Amino acid sequence: DWILGFQGKSLNNPDKSSWKVKRDGGDFDQFTGATITPRAIVDAVKRTLVYFQDNKEAVFKQETET
């Protein structure tokens, strides 16, 4: 299954420059006859990982009620 290609991946595995479909020089497969959807998904997952890395503290910060 194509989506399982993300299993075990992190922002640095593969390196940031490889978070693309193979057609664009990256590490991720695209579907036969379809590149736009896999390209968008790979990009969205990468952007989510970057956001999490940059905002990890805020993501896990719990608001305290006063």
PDB file of N, H, CA, C and O in Angstrom:
ATOM      1  N   ASP A   1       0.835  -1.176   0.000  1.00  0.00           N
ATOM      2  CA  ASP A   1       0.000   0.000   0.000  1.00  0.00           C
ATOM      3  C   ASP A   1       0.888   1.250   0.000  1.00  0.00           C
ATOM      4  O   ASP A   1       1.849   1.325   0.765  1.00  0.00           O
ATOM      5  N   TRP A   2       0.577   2.205  -0.834  1.00  0.00           N
ATOM      6  H   TRP A   2      -0.204   2.143  -1.455  1.00  0.00           H
ATOM      7  CA  TRP A   2       1.415   3.393  -1.019  1.00  0.00           C
ATOM      8  C   TRP A   2       1.627   4.173   0.271  1.00  0.00           C
ATOM      9  O   TRP A   2       2.741   4.626   0.535  1.00  0.00           O
ATOM     10  N   ILE A   3       0.605   4.339   1.063  1.00  0.00           N
ATOM     11  H   ILE A   3      -0.300   3.972   0.849  1.00  0.00           H
ATOM     12  CA  ILE A   3       0.689   5.163   2.269  1.00  0.00           C
ATOM     13  C   ILE A   3       1.677   4.579   3.282  1.00  0.00           C
ATOM     14  O   ILE A   3       2.210   5.313   4.114  1.00  0.00           O
ATOM     15  N   LEU A   4       1.923   3.288   3.224  1.00  0.00           N
ATOM     16  H   LEU A   4       1.489   2.691   2.549  1.00  0.00           H
ATOM     17  CA  LEU A   4       2.868   2.660   4.143  1.00  0.00           C
ATOM     18  C   LEU A   4       4.306   3.096   3.871  1.00  0.00           C
ATOM     19  O   LEU A   4       5.196   2.827   4.677  1.00  0.00           O
ATOM     20  N   GLY A   5       4.540   3.761   2.751  1.00  0.00           N
ATOM     21  H   GLY A   5       3.817   3.979   2.095  1.00  0.00           H
ATOM     22  CA  GLY A   5       5.860   4.302   2.452  1.00  0.00           C
ATOM     23  C   GLY A   5       6.293   5.369   3.437  1.00  0.00           C
ATOM     24  O   GLY A   5       7.477   5.699   3.507  1.00  0.00           O
ATOM     25  N   PHE A   6       5.356   5.916   4.202  1.00  0.00           N
ATOM     26  H   PHE A   6       4.395   5.647   4.145  1.00  0.00           H
ATOM     27  CA  PHE A   6       5.681   6.922   5.217  1.00  0.00           C
ATOM     28  C   PHE A   6       6.081   6.285   6.551  1.00  0.00           C
ATOM     29  O   PHE A   6       6.635   6.952   7.424  1.00  0.00           O
ATOM     30  N   GLN A   7       5.799   5.008   6.695  1.00  0.00           N
ATOM     31  H   GLN A   7       5.348   4.466   5.986  1.00  0.00           H
ATOM     32  CA  GLN A   7       6.074   4.320   7.954  1.00  0.00           C
ATOM     33  C   GLN A   7       7.573   4.354   8.259  1.00  0.00           C
ATOM     34  O   GLN A   7       8.397   4.025   7.406  1.00  0.00           O
ATOM     35  N   GLY A   8       7.911   4.755   9.478  1.00  0.00           N
ATOM     36  H   GLY A   8       7.242   5.023  10.170  1.00  0.00           H
ATOM     37  CA  GLY A   8       9.300   4.808   9.903  1.00  0.00           C
ATOM     38  C   GLY A   8      10.066   6.026   9.424  1.00  0.00           C
ATOM     39  O   GLY A   8      11.265   6.139   9.676  1.00  0.00           O
ATOM     40  N   LYS A   9       9.393   6.937   8.740  1.00  0.00           N
ATOM     41  H   LYS A   9       8.418   6.845   8.535  1.00  0.00           H
ATOM     42  CA  LYS A   9      10.050   8.146   8.236  1.00  0.00           C
ATOM     43  C   LYS A   9       9.986   9.248   9.285  1.00  0.00           C
ATOM     44  O   LYS A   9       9.113   9.252  10.152  1.00  0.00           O
ATOM     45  N   SER A  10      10.921  10.173   9.188  1.00  0.00           N
ATOM     46  H   SER A  10      11.630  10.169   8.484  1.00  0.00           H
ATOM     47  CA  SER A  10      10.930  11.353  10.043  1.00  0.00           C
ATOM     48  C   SER A  10      11.413  12.522   9.201  1.00  0.00           C
ATOM     49  O   SER A  10      11.754  12.347   8.031  1.00  0.00           O
ATOM     50  N   LEU A  11      11.444  13.689   9.774  1.00  0.00           N
ATOM     51  H   LEU A  11      11.167  13.831  10.725  1.00  0.00           H
ATOM     52  CA  LEU A  11      11.851  14.867   9.013  1.00  0.00           C
ATOM     53  C   LEU A  11      13.278  14.732   8.497  1.00  0.00           C
ATOM     54  O   LEU A  11      13.616  15.294   7.455  1.00  0.00           O
ATOM     55  N   ASN A  12      14.113  13.997   9.212  1.00  0.00           N
ATOM     56  H   ASN A  12      13.839  13.540  10.059  1.00  0.00           H
ATOM     57  CA  ASN A  12      15.503  13.823   8.796  1.00  0.00           C
ATOM     58  C   ASN A  12      15.788  12.463   8.181  1.00  0.00           C
ATOM     59  O   ASN A  12      16.938  12.159   7.866  1.00  0.00           O
ATOM     60  N   ASN A  13      14.770  11.646   8.004  1.00  0.00           N
ATOM     61  H   ASN A  13      13.835  11.892   8.259  1.00  0.00           H
ATOM     62  CA  ASN A  13      14.929  10.332   7.390  1.00  0.00           C
ATOM     63  C   ASN A  13      13.765  10.065   6.457  1.00  0.00           C
ATOM     64  O   ASN A  13      12.744   9.556   6.919  1.00  0.00           O
ATOM     65  N   PRO A  14      13.852  10.370   5.195  1.00  0.00           N
ATOM     66  CA  PRO A  14      15.035  10.861   4.496  1.00  0.00           C
ATOM     67  C   PRO A  14      15.286  12.337   4.809  1.00  0.00           C
ATOM     68  O   PRO A  14      14.471  12.990   5.461  1.00  0.00           O
ATOM     69  N   ASP A  15      16.419  12.851   4.339  1.00  0.00           N
ATOM     70  H   ASP A  15      17.081  12.321   3.810  1.00  0.00           H
ATOM     71  CA  ASP A  15      16.709  14.259   4.603  1.00  0.00           C
ATOM     72  C   ASP A  15      15.657  15.145   3.931  1.00  0.00           C
ATOM     73  O   ASP A  15      14.952  14.703   3.024  1.00  0.00           O
ATOM     74  N   LYS A  16      15.560  16.382   4.379  1.00  0.00           N
ATOM     75  H   LYS A  16      16.133  16.741   5.116  1.00  0.00           H
ATOM     76  CA  LYS A  16      14.491  17.284   3.920  1.00  0.00           C
ATOM     77  C   LYS A  16      14.434  17.414   2.401  1.00  0.00           C
ATOM     78  O   LYS A  16      13.348  17.539   1.835  1.00  0.00           O
ATOM     79  N   SER A  17      15.576  17.386   1.741  1.00  0.00           N
ATOM     80  H   SER A  17      16.458  17.284   2.201  1.00  0.00           H
ATOM     81  CA  SER A  17      15.584  17.561   0.285  1.00  0.00           C
ATOM     82  C   SER A  17      15.018  16.351  -0.452  1.00  0.00           C
ATOM     83  O   SER A  17      14.713  16.447  -1.641  1.00  0.00           O
ATOM     84  N   SER A  18      14.872  15.222   0.227  1.00  0.00           N
ATOM     85  H   SER A  18      15.120  15.144   1.192  1.00  0.00           H
ATOM     86  CA  SER A  18      14.343  14.016  -0.407  1.00  0.00           C
ATOM     87  C   SER A  18      12.857  13.808  -0.155  1.00  0.00           C
ATOM     88  O   SER A  18      12.294  12.794  -0.569  1.00  0.00           O
ATOM     89  N   TRP A  19      12.219  14.758   0.518  1.00  0.00           N
ATOM     90  H   TRP A  19      12.676  15.581   0.854  1.00  0.00           H
ATOM     91  CA  TRP A  19      10.780  14.669   0.760  1.00  0.00           C
ATOM     92  C   TRP A  19      10.040  15.123  -0.493  1.00  0.00           C
ATOM     93  O   TRP A  19       9.369  16.155  -0.502  1.00  0.00           O
ATOM     94  N   LYS A  20      10.182  14.321  -1.553  1.00  0.00           N
ATOM     95  H   LYS A  20      10.728  13.483  -1.545  1.00  0.00           H
ATOM     96  CA  LYS A  20       9.536  14.570  -2.844  1.00  0.00           C
ATOM     97  C   LYS A  20       9.257  13.208  -3.463  1.00  0.00           C
ATOM     98  O   LYS A  20       9.793  12.192  -3.021  1.00  0.00           O
ATOM     99  N   VAL A  21       8.419  13.197  -4.485  1.00  0.00           N
ATOM    100  H   VAL A  21       7.984  14.022  -4.844  1.00  0.00           H
ATOM    101  CA  VAL A  21       8.217  11.959  -5.226  1.00  0.00           C
ATOM    102  C   VAL A  21       9.454  11.696  -6.079  1.00  0.00           C
ATOM    103  O   VAL A  21      10.210  12.614  -6.396  1.00  0.00           O
ATOM    104  N   LYS A  22       9.650  10.434  -6.446  1.00  0.00           N
ATOM    105  H   LYS A  22       9.035   9.688  -6.188  1.00  0.00           H
ATOM    106  CA  LYS A  22      10.836  10.045  -7.214  1.00  0.00           C
ATOM    107  C   LYS A  22      10.969  10.831  -8.513  1.00  0.00           C
ATOM    108  O   LYS A  22      12.080  11.166  -8.923  1.00  0.00           O
ATOM    109  N   ARG A  23       9.862  11.123  -9.153  1.00  0.00           N
ATOM    110  H   ARG A  23       8.960  10.851  -8.819  1.00  0.00           H
ATOM    111  CA  ARG A  23       9.897  11.884 -10.406  1.00  0.00           C
ATOM    112  C   ARG A  23      10.556  13.249 -10.209  1.00  0.00           C
ATOM    113  O   ARG A  23      11.149  13.799 -11.137  1.00  0.00           O
ATOM    114  N   ASP A  24      10.448  13.794  -8.991  1.00  0.00           N
ATOM    115  H   ASP A  24       9.966  13.347  -8.237  1.00  0.00           H
ATOM    116  CA  ASP A  24      11.039  15.099  -8.673  1.00  0.00           C
ATOM    117  C   ASP A  24      12.390  14.963  -7.967  1.00  0.00           C
ATOM    118  O   ASP A  24      12.915  15.942  -7.437  1.00  0.00           O
ATOM    119  N   GLY A  25      12.953  13.747  -7.959  1.00  0.00           N
ATOM    120  H   GLY A  25      12.526  12.952  -8.389  1.00  0.00           H
ATOM    121  CA  GLY A  25      14.252  13.531  -7.339  1.00  0.00           C
ATOM    122  C   GLY A  25      14.205  13.136  -5.880  1.00  0.00           C
ATOM    123  O   GLY A  25      15.223  13.175  -5.188  1.00  0.00           O
ATOM    124  N   GLY A  26      13.016  12.753  -5.402  1.00  0.00           N
ATOM    125  H   GLY A  26      12.189  12.722  -5.963  1.00  0.00           H
ATOM    126  CA  GLY A  26      12.865  12.389  -3.997  1.00  0.00           C
ATOM    127  C   GLY A  26      12.848  10.897  -3.764  1.00  0.00           C
ATOM    128  O   GLY A  26      13.212  10.115  -4.642  1.00  0.00           O
ATOM    129  N   ASP A  27      12.426  10.506  -2.580  1.00  0.00           N
ATOM    130  H   ASP A  27      12.130  11.141  -1.867  1.00  0.00           H
ATOM    131  CA  ASP A  27      12.434   9.105  -2.157  1.00  0.00           C
ATOM    132  C   ASP A  27      11.078   8.405  -2.228  1.00  0.00           C
ATOM    133  O   ASP A  27      11.006   7.199  -1.991  1.00  0.00           O
ATOM    134  N   PHE A  28      10.017   9.117  -2.545  1.00  0.00           N
ATOM    135  H   PHE A  28      10.075  10.097  -2.737  1.00  0.00           H
ATOM    136  CA  PHE A  28       8.680   8.536  -2.460  1.00  0.00           C
ATOM    137  C   PHE A  28       8.120   8.184  -3.831  1.00  0.00           C
ATOM    138  O   PHE A  28       8.245   8.943  -4.792  1.00  0.00           O
ATOM    139  N   ASP A  29       7.494   7.000  -3.893  1.00  0.00           N
ATOM    140  H   ASP A  29       7.393   6.383  -3.112  1.00  0.00           H
ATOM    141  CA  ASP A  29       6.868   6.556  -5.137  1.00  0.00           C
ATOM    142  C   ASP A  29       5.666   7.418  -5.464  1.00  0.00           C
ATOM    143  O   ASP A  29       5.048   8.011  -4.581  1.00  0.00           O
ATOM    144  N   GLN A  30       5.343   7.479  -6.753  1.00  0.00           N
ATOM    145  H   GLN A  30       5.846   6.997  -7.471  1.00  0.00           H
ATOM    146  CA  GLN A  30       4.091   8.087  -7.177  1.00  0.00           C
ATOM    147  C   GLN A  30       3.237   6.969  -7.771  1.00  0.00           C
ATOM    148  O   GLN A  30       3.749   5.890  -8.070  1.00  0.00           O
ATOM    149  N   PHE A  31       1.965   7.218  -7.939  1.00  0.00           N
ATOM    150  H   PHE A  31       1.550   8.095  -7.696  1.00  0.00           H
ATOM    151  CA  PHE A  31       1.088   6.218  -8.539  1.00  0.00           C
ATOM    152  C   PHE A  31       1.324   6.215 -10.040  1.00  0.00           C
ATOM    153  O   PHE A  31       1.729   7.227 -10.612  1.00  0.00           O
ATOM    154  N   THR A  32       1.074   5.085 -10.674  1.00  0.00           N
ATOM    155  H   THR A  32       0.746   4.263 -10.209  1.00  0.00           H
ATOM    156  CA  THR A  32       1.160   5.029 -12.121  1.00  0.00           C
ATOM    157  C   THR A  32       0.124   5.970 -12.704  1.00  0.00           C
ATOM    158  O   THR A  32      -1.068   5.838 -12.429  1.00  0.00           O
ATOM    159  N   GLY A  33       0.571   6.907 -13.497  1.00  0.00           N
ATOM    160  H   GLY A  33       1.540   7.014 -13.721  1.00  0.00           H
ATOM    161  CA  GLY A  33      -0.328   7.859 -14.138  1.00  0.00           C
ATOM    162  C   GLY A  33      -0.792   8.993 -13.245  1.00  0.00           C
ATOM    163  O   GLY A  33      -1.585   9.833 -13.672  1.00  0.00           O
ATOM    164  N   ALA A  34      -0.310   9.028 -12.011  1.00  0.00           N
ATOM    165  H   ALA A  34       0.333   8.346 -11.664  1.00  0.00           H
ATOM    166  CA  ALA A  34      -0.729  10.103 -11.102  1.00  0.00           C
ATOM    167  C   ALA A  34       0.477  10.570 -10.296  1.00  0.00           C
ATOM    168  O   ALA A  34       1.069   9.803  -9.538  1.00  0.00           O
ATOM    169  N   THR A  35       0.821  11.805 -10.468  1.00  0.00           N
ATOM    170  H   THR A  35       0.340  12.428 -11.084  1.00  0.00           H
ATOM    171  CA  THR A  35       1.934  12.367  -9.708  1.00  0.00           C
ATOM    172  C   THR A  35       1.464  13.499  -8.811  1.00  0.00           C
ATOM    173  O   THR A  35       2.043  13.724  -7.749  1.00  0.00           O
ATOM    174  N   ILE A  36       0.429  14.212  -9.220  1.00  0.00           N
ATOM    175  H   ILE A  36      -0.041  14.028 -10.083  1.00  0.00           H
ATOM    176  CA  ILE A  36       0.000  15.401  -8.485  1.00  0.00           C
ATOM    177  C   ILE A  36      -0.472  15.052  -7.077  1.00  0.00           C
ATOM    178  O   ILE A  36      -0.064  15.707  -6.117  1.00  0.00           O
ATOM    179  N   THR A  37      -1.322  14.036  -6.930  1.00  0.00           N
ATOM    180  H   THR A  37      -1.654  13.504  -7.709  1.00  0.00           H
ATOM    181  CA  THR A  37      -1.825  13.669  -5.605  1.00  0.00           C
ATOM    182  C   THR A  37      -0.704  13.195  -4.688  1.00  0.00           C
ATOM    183  O   THR A  37      -0.599  13.698  -3.569  1.00  0.00           O
ATOM    184  N   PRO A  38       0.144  12.246  -5.107  1.00  0.00           N
ATOM    185  CA  PRO A  38       1.251  11.854  -4.230  1.00  0.00           C
ATOM    186  C   PRO A  38       2.178  13.022  -3.905  1.00  0.00           C
ATOM    187  O   PRO A  38       2.663  13.131  -2.779  1.00  0.00           O
ATOM    188  N   ARG A  39       2.424  13.883  -4.866  1.00  0.00           N
ATOM    189  H   ARG A  39       2.030  13.795  -5.781  1.00  0.00           H
ATOM    190  CA  ARG A  39       3.273  15.058  -4.636  1.00  0.00           C
ATOM    191  C   ARG A  39       2.662  15.937  -3.546  1.00  0.00           C
ATOM    192  O   ARG A  39       3.371  16.409  -2.658  1.00  0.00           O
ATOM    193  N   ALA A  40       1.363  16.154  -3.610  1.00  0.00           N
ATOM    194  H   ALA A  40       0.787  15.770  -4.332  1.00  0.00           H
ATOM    195  CA  ALA A  40       0.676  16.992  -2.619  1.00  0.00           C
ATOM    196  C   ALA A  40       0.698  16.342  -1.239  1.00  0.00           C
ATOM    197  O   ALA A  40       0.876  17.031  -0.235  1.00  0.00           O
ATOM    198  N   ILE A  41       0.520  15.036  -1.179  1.00  0.00           N
ATOM    199  H   ILE A  41       0.374  14.476  -1.994  1.00  0.00           H
ATOM    200  CA  ILE A  41       0.516  14.343   0.106  1.00  0.00           C
ATOM    201  C   ILE A  41       1.902  14.363   0.734  1.00  0.00           C
ATOM    202  O   ILE A  41       2.038  14.648   1.924  1.00  0.00           O
ATOM    203  N   VAL A  42       2.932  14.064  -0.051  1.00  0.00           N
ATOM    204  H   VAL A  42       2.822  13.833  -1.018  1.00  0.00           H
ATOM    205  CA  VAL A  42       4.302  14.094   0.467  1.00  0.00           C
ATOM    206  C   VAL A  42       4.629  15.490   0.985  1.00  0.00           C
ATOM    207  O   VAL A  42       5.216  15.633   2.057  1.00  0.00           O
ATOM    208  N   ASP A  43       4.252  16.517   0.231  1.00  0.00           N
ATOM    209  H   ASP A  43       3.775  16.400  -0.640  1.00  0.00           H
ATOM    210  CA  ASP A  43       4.508  17.894   0.655  1.00  0.00           C
ATOM    211  C   ASP A  43       3.748  18.230   1.939  1.00  0.00           C
ATOM    212  O   ASP A  43       4.297  18.879   2.830  1.00  0.00           O
ATOM    213  N   ALA A  44       2.496  17.796   2.039  1.00  0.00           N
ATOM    214  H   ALA A  44       2.050  17.269   1.315  1.00  0.00           H
ATOM    215  CA  ALA A  44       1.695  18.081   3.234  1.00  0.00           C
ATOM    216  C   ALA A  44       2.270  17.388   4.468  1.00  0.00           C
ATOM    217  O   ALA A  44       2.309  17.979   5.547  1.00  0.00           O
ATOM    218  N   VAL A  45       2.714  16.143   4.319  1.00  0.00           N
ATOM    219  H   VAL A  45       2.682  15.663   3.442  1.00  0.00           H
ATOM    220  CA  VAL A  45       3.313  15.433   5.450  1.00  0.00           C
ATOM    221  C   VAL A  45       4.603  16.127   5.870  1.00  0.00           C
ATOM    222  O   VAL A  45       4.853  16.300   7.063  1.00  0.00           O
ATOM    223  N   LYS A  46       5.423  16.528   4.898  1.00  0.00           N
ATOM    224  H   LYS A  46       5.219  16.388   3.929  1.00  0.00           H
ATOM    225  CA  LYS A  46       6.671  17.232   5.217  1.00  0.00           C
ATOM    226  C   LYS A  46       6.378  18.546   5.947  1.00  0.00           C
ATOM    227  O   LYS A  46       7.019  18.850   6.953  1.00  0.00           O
ATOM    228  N   ARG A  47       5.417  19.321   5.449  1.00  0.00           N
ATOM    229  H   ARG A  47       4.896  19.074   4.632  1.00  0.00           H
ATOM    230  CA  ARG A  47       5.086  20.596   6.093  1.00  0.00           C
ATOM    231  C   ARG A  47       4.564  20.382   7.512  1.00  0.00           C
ATOM    232  O   ARG A  47       4.838  21.187   8.402  1.00  0.00           O
ATOM    233  N   THR A  48       3.818  19.307   7.724  1.00  0.00           N
ATOM    234  H   THR A  48       3.595  18.654   7.001  1.00  0.00           H
ATOM    235  CA  THR A  48       3.322  18.981   9.061  1.00  0.00           C
ATOM    236  C   THR A  48       4.475  18.640   9.998  1.00  0.00           C
ATOM    237  O   THR A  48       4.493  19.079  11.148  1.00  0.00           O
ATOM    238  N   LEU A  49       5.435  17.860   9.512  1.00  0.00           N
ATOM    239  H   LEU A  49       5.421  17.503   8.577  1.00  0.00           H
ATOM    240  CA  LEU A  49       6.605  17.527  10.325  1.00  0.00           C
ATOM    241  C   LEU A  49       7.428  18.764  10.661  1.00  0.00           C
ATOM    242  O   LEU A  49       7.906  18.902  11.787  1.00  0.00           O
ATOM    243  N   VAL A  50       7.598  19.660   9.703  1.00  0.00           N
ATOM    244  H   VAL A  50       7.210  19.549   8.789  1.00  0.00           H
ATOM    245  CA  VAL A  50       8.334  20.904   9.949  1.00  0.00           C
ATOM    246  C   VAL A  50       7.600  21.743  10.988  1.00  0.00           C
ATOM    247  O   VAL A  50       8.218  22.284  11.904  1.00  0.00           O
ATOM    248  N   TYR A  51       6.278  21.852  10.845  1.00  0.00           N
ATOM    249  H   TYR A  51       5.776  21.413  10.101  1.00  0.00           H
ATOM    250  CA  TYR A  51       5.487  22.615  11.814  1.00  0.00           C
ATOM    251  C   TYR A  51       5.652  22.033  13.216  1.00  0.00           C
ATOM    252  O   TYR A  51       5.879  22.764  14.181  1.00  0.00           O
ATOM    253  N   PHE A  52       5.536  20.714  13.315  1.00  0.00           N
ATOM    254  H   PHE A  52       5.352  20.121  12.531  1.00  0.00           H
ATOM    255  CA  PHE A  52       5.666  20.065  14.620  1.00  0.00           C
ATOM    256  C   PHE A  52       7.046  20.317  15.217  1.00  0.00           C
ATOM    257  O   PHE A  52       7.166  20.629  16.402  1.00  0.00           O
ATOM    258  N   GLN A  53       8.083  20.183  14.399  1.00  0.00           N
ATOM    259  H   GLN A  53       7.985  19.930  13.437  1.00  0.00           H
ATOM    260  CA  GLN A  53       9.444  20.417  14.887  1.00  0.00           C
ATOM    261  C   GLN A  53       9.601  21.851  15.391  1.00  0.00           C
ATOM    262  O   GLN A  53      10.206  22.083  16.438  1.00  0.00           O
ATOM    263  N   ASP A  54       9.064  22.794  14.656  1.00  0.00           N
ATOM    264  H   ASP A  54       8.572  22.606  13.805  1.00  0.00           H
ATOM    265  CA  ASP A  54       9.204  24.208  15.014  1.00  0.00           C
ATOM    266  C   ASP A  54       8.303  24.633  16.170  1.00  0.00           C
ATOM    267  O   ASP A  54       8.570  25.648  16.815  1.00  0.00           O
ATOM    268  N   ASN A  55       7.239  23.872  16.443  1.00  0.00           N
ATOM    269  H   ASN A  55       7.022  23.048  15.919  1.00  0.00           H
ATOM    270  CA  ASN A  55       6.251  24.273  17.450  1.00  0.00           C
ATOM    271  C   ASN A  55       5.969  23.190  18.481  1.00  0.00           C
ATOM    272  O   ASN A  55       4.910  23.189  19.109  1.00  0.00           O
ATOM    273  N   LYS A  56       6.903  22.278  18.658  1.00  0.00           N
ATOM    274  H   LYS A  56       7.763  22.279  18.148  1.00  0.00           H
ATOM    275  CA  LYS A  56       6.686  21.133  19.545  1.00  0.00           C
ATOM    276  C   LYS A  56       6.274  21.569  20.951  1.00  0.00           C
ATOM    277  O   LYS A  56       5.354  20.997  21.536  1.00  0.00           O
ATOM    278  N   GLU A  57       6.942  22.562  21.480  1.00  0.00           N
ATOM    279  H   GLU A  57       7.689  23.026  21.004  1.00  0.00           H
ATOM    280  CA  GLU A  57       6.633  23.015  22.839  1.00  0.00           C
ATOM    281  C   GLU A  57       5.197  23.526  22.935  1.00  0.00           C
ATOM    282  O   GLU A  57       4.483  23.191  23.880  1.00  0.00           O
ATOM    283  N   ALA A  58       4.775  24.320  21.981  1.00  0.00           N
ATOM    284  H   ALA A  58       5.354  24.592  21.213  1.00  0.00           H
ATOM    285  CA  ALA A  58       3.415  24.865  21.992  1.00  0.00           C
ATOM    286  C   ALA A  58       2.374  23.767  21.777  1.00  0.00           C
ATOM    287  O   ALA A  58       1.285  23.822  22.347  1.00  0.00           O
ATOM    288  N   VAL A  59       2.708  22.773  20.956  1.00  0.00           N
ATOM    289  H   VAL A  59       3.593  22.729  20.493  1.00  0.00           H
ATOM    290  CA  VAL A  59       1.773  21.680  20.692  1.00  0.00           C
ATOM    291  C   VAL A  59       1.479  20.909  21.978  1.00  0.00           C
ATOM    292  O   VAL A  59       0.338  20.521  22.226  1.00  0.00           O
ATOM    293  N   PHE A  60       2.504  20.689  22.788  1.00  0.00           N
ATOM    294  H   PHE A  60       3.431  21.003  22.586  1.00  0.00           H
ATOM    295  CA  PHE A  60       2.330  19.902  24.002  1.00  0.00           C
ATOM    296  C   PHE A  60       2.029  20.731  25.239  1.00  0.00           C
ATOM    297  O   PHE A  60       1.758  20.177  26.305  1.00  0.00           O
ATOM    298  N   LYS A  61       2.073  22.035  25.114  1.00  0.00           N
ATOM    299  H   LYS A  61       2.293  22.485  24.249  1.00  0.00           H
ATOM    300  CA  LYS A  61       1.805  22.897  26.257  1.00  0.00           C
ATOM    301  C   LYS A  61       0.327  22.810  26.617  1.00  0.00           C
ATOM    302  O   LYS A  61      -0.543  22.950  25.759  1.00  0.00           O
ATOM    303  N   GLN A  62       0.063  22.581  27.874  1.00  0.00           N
ATOM    304  H   GLN A  62       0.770  22.467  28.571  1.00  0.00           H
ATOM    305  CA  GLN A  62      -1.318  22.523  28.331  1.00  0.00           C
ATOM    306  C   GLN A  62      -1.684  23.857  28.944  1.00  0.00           C
ATOM    307  O   GLN A  62      -0.937  24.417  29.747  1.00  0.00           O
ATOM    308  N   GLU A  63      -2.821  24.346  28.563  1.00  0.00           N
ATOM    309  H   GLU A  63      -3.427  23.890  27.911  1.00  0.00           H
ATOM    310  CA  GLU A  63      -3.327  25.592  29.133  1.00  0.00           C
ATOM    311  C   GLU A  63      -3.791  25.324  30.558  1.00  0.00           C
ATOM    312  O   GLU A  63      -4.449  24.318  30.823  1.00  0.00           O
ATOM    313  N   THR A  64      -3.455  26.210  31.459  1.00  0.00           N
ATOM    314  H   THR A  64      -2.920  27.027  31.244  1.00  0.00           H
ATOM    315  CA  THR A  64      -3.936  26.093  32.832  1.00  0.00           C
ATOM    316  C   THR A  64      -5.052  27.106  33.036  1.00  0.00           C
ATOM    317  O   THR A  64      -4.944  28.268  32.646  1.00  0.00           O
ATOM    318  N   GLU A  65      -6.100  26.645  33.644  1.00  0.00           N
ATOM    319  H   GLU A  65      -6.188  25.700  33.961  1.00  0.00           H
ATOM    320  CA  GLU A  65      -7.228  27.537  33.905  1.00  0.00           C
ATOM    321  C   GLU A  65      -7.013  28.246  35.229  1.00  0.00           C
ATOM    322  O   GLU A  65      -6.541  27.640  36.191  1.00  0.00           O
ATOM    323  N   THR A  66      -7.356  29.524  35.284  1.00  0.00           N
ATOM    324  H   THR A  66      -7.739  30.016  34.503  1.00  0.00           H
ATOM    325  CA  THR A  66      -7.226  30.283  36.532  1.00  0.00           C
ATOM    326  C   THR A  66      -8.578  30.661  37.071  1.00  0.00           C
ATOM    327  O   THR A  66      -8.668  31.304  38.117  1.00  0.00           O
TER     328      THR A  66
END
